[in-house]
Amino acid sequence: MRMGLVTPGERISGTSLSGGVSSDIWRLELPSGPVCIKRALPRLKVDAEWRVPVERNSFEVAWMREAETLSPGAVPTVLGEDAQTRSFAMAYLGPDRYPLWKSQLLAGKVSIDFAAKVGEVLGRIHAATADRDDVAARFRTDENFYAIRLEPYLIATAKSHPDVGGILEALSNTTAKVRRVLVHGDVSPKNILAGPSGPVFLDAECAWFGDPAFDLAFCLNHLLLKGIVIPFAKTELLRAFDALRFAYLSAVTWEPLDELEARASRLLPGLLLARVDGKSPVEYLNQARDRDIVRESAKTLLTRPVDRLREVTDLWFPSLAA
């Protein structure tokens, strides 16, 4: 009721939704129709001890509202916010019209055009927020970003792999120092709906004014990993990787293109390794052989870094079984 979505006496019912590790998510049936309610959790639902500030919820809402003004339709409409319970309401987008991109990819349904649209929208948001003092002031979330992204991904993985630990820590430090655009922080196929008019981005809990290379590398990372479990779609995944990369880089005007791509290319293998041995491993790499492929390829790229994203794929895709 604090969000103004219902009045006293109105009946509502709810169903818990699965898929997230950082929040409680519910579909509520209101007299006006279904809505989605999301409440931030202080401890994430993973095996490792991973506690994060619940204040991230307000930054997620702020990111969504900013993104809606810059790319209408790229996020669900925010319907209300309750700072007391660290929850907010947004439009419910059903899977019949808004299927999850991750589900499509794992089923081998790889759309090159959709991947390009993801890169295009992400590039548009980055370009429109680049070097804006007002956005930087609203998203000073360095501590949140370290707690939710840099520590559990790069620093935790460095402890598991001391042979490349110094490289991973250096990548974390480099990323933390770059402050150029409004970063989503979790641009993953599990957080992108394939809407009828293009991608719809979810779960901006890691929103931060920082390094655009993180968003680019974080998303491309998943297209590489999917090639392990759907090897029959390797060629299409490579095309999707290139389409997303090209569409995104075409929007870069705020800094030299070569510098941004080099940071993304060097960060990408660190994120690959993190999705096996960090605090949030991907659930579909459940075979020891698959995890070893990631470790070997990622470490090769970490110790012999490249400056172009296509150079990453030149090593990665040949390493997968035919």
Buried (B, 14 or more C-beta within 10 A) or exposed (E): EEBEBBEEEEEEEEEEBEEBEBBBBBBBBBEEEBBBBBBBBEEBEBEEEBEBBBEBBBBBBBBBEBBBEBBEBBBBEBBBBBEEBBBBBBBBBEEEEBBBBBEBBBEBBBBBEBBBBBBBBBBBBBBBBBEBEEBBEBBEBBEBBBBBBBBBBBBBBBEBBEEBBEBBBBBBEBBBEBBBBBBBBBBBBBBBBBBEEBBBBBBBBBBBBBBBBBBBBBBBBBBBBBBBBBBEBBEBBBBBBBBBBBBBBBBBEBBEEEEBBBBBBBBBBBBBBBBBBBBBBBEBBEEEEBBEBBBEBBBBBBEEBBBBBBBBBEBBBEEBEE
